[in-house]
């Protein structure tokens, strides 16, 4: 694979381009020319661009054709990408059997994305109908862990959450949960940031640290994570003696409560009788300002 194709792929994922000043990113025309010559990596990256509409018009049909061409050449991530196309019905009818086959091919070749998606399908019981549910559960967890061990943020968040909640029959393990959630949180995933905040808040798997708990809750809250907004309001303290903290706490609880977050609603209900004069007015004003800072939620293909 040519070096410049690596750079474009990283840019598509929003990753920092270390040493990018030494490597000129190709234009879409240059990437297209390389893909036309049969370069699987270029075909995959161009398919990803068309799928997201980044640098080129969004074109699901073109994305599928390019993904299929790269997958047929054995490109691991393209195999997983083709699985996604069949799973989501991108330019083809939804076909979970085909999706499973392509996810497995990509996973076995080492694609973290394919491993994660294969694991998720297996945990949903959508694997081989001849396999028993327990075998599918165990295999699904194994594939998700493999993807997480490649430091893939989405996989690290998924596996860390499973370890934190003890989902899918796995024993809770806060130490391991913290390890994986840090990977995802540092990559900017709001759900992982919120759970990591909980770990620091209660001293589970990490030393108790109120400052770090607030830091991670705030990062997630500003990304629109309603649980983090509620948690941030709780730890700041709506009855705090420090006015600044108290007003911000109330503001976040108002924001979360407006989205029907049950804990925030209960906290506000409990605090209303003892509020100091002017607190609610100040909190409503701050909440309006904070809402403007919250990043809109976006979705992205797996």
Beta strands, then each sheet from edge to edge (+ up, - down):
end
